[in-house]
Amino acid sequence: MSAMWQGCLADTDYFETRSSGGHDYGIWVTTPPRYDPATTQAPVVYVLDGNWAVGMTAPLIVTQLDPMQQIKPYIQVSVGYAGEEAQHWARLRNRDLVPPGEPIAQEFIDAVGMGVRTGGRTREEADAYLAELRDTRADKFLSFLTADLHPRIERDYGTATSGHGLYGYSYAGLFSLYTWLSGGTLFESIGAGSPGVASAESQVFTQLKEMGDSRHAAKLHVTFNDRELLGDLAVYQSITKNTATLLHRLTSRGGAVTSAILHETHVTGLQASFLSYLRTCRAL
């Protein structure tokens, strides 16, 4: 599998690893063009939902050579699922990316049910998808990234000691918000694309309240898709409105929080959102 992925994606290694919790993850490591760790130590940008996102985001590493808007050198580490779990990535991400205790919004349940009615998934698949939301473990996944995976990447690829980033979209965008609000020190910039804040009682609002008057040093960049807000699907309207409410409360405090509105749908917005994060948080 490693050779296959190296052939499909330039300058990309692939390996699989098992977390301390017994879950298998597939890791794609894409280095910058002409990268030589003997002379350059680049920071890492972790991109989540690797099974879906790697093909749309890893090739954008060439932006580091763009003469019109050059991006600071970075190594991209895309994190997804491996082995038998790879085929179930769309539901397993619920377990890993959603904060513990996150409520399941009715609009979200209705959207999953609509998928069954329209033939997008079977009832069995829908039940399994929702089941993962009843025992969510974003805290454990964050620990895997920071305590297990990052030391290995740091050792094997000779990375910089600072300047690292994290990017996530949809539920991975919710994870990005959760990570930023948790106040860790590994990531100096975090991108949250169309974050899945499906409930007005989301744990991210609890985290924000617990912050009090404190501010986090890491940059946070949030993107919205206008076609979600203006469309007729209640679940997308809800996540956009809830994220806007959170963003308003954050920006009223000041600090390194930015945002952008994109003319995309929830499905098409990933690549545009990632580019927005790169341009805003990692431009030279």
Secondary structure, DSSP 8 states (H G I E B T S, - for coil): -HHHHHHHSTTEEEEEEE-TTS-EEEEEEE--TT--TTT----EEEES-HHHHHHHHGGGGGGGG-SSS-B---EEEEEEE-GGGGGGHHHHHHHHHS-TT----HHHHHHHHHHHHTTSS-HHHHHHHHHGGGS--HHHHHHIIIIIIHHHHHHHHT--SS-EEEEEETHHHHHHHHHHHHT-SSEEEEEEES-----TT-HHHHHHHHHTT---SSEEEEEEEHHHHHSS-HHHHHHHHHHHHHHHHHHTT-SSEEEEEES--TTTHHHHHHHHHHHHHSB-
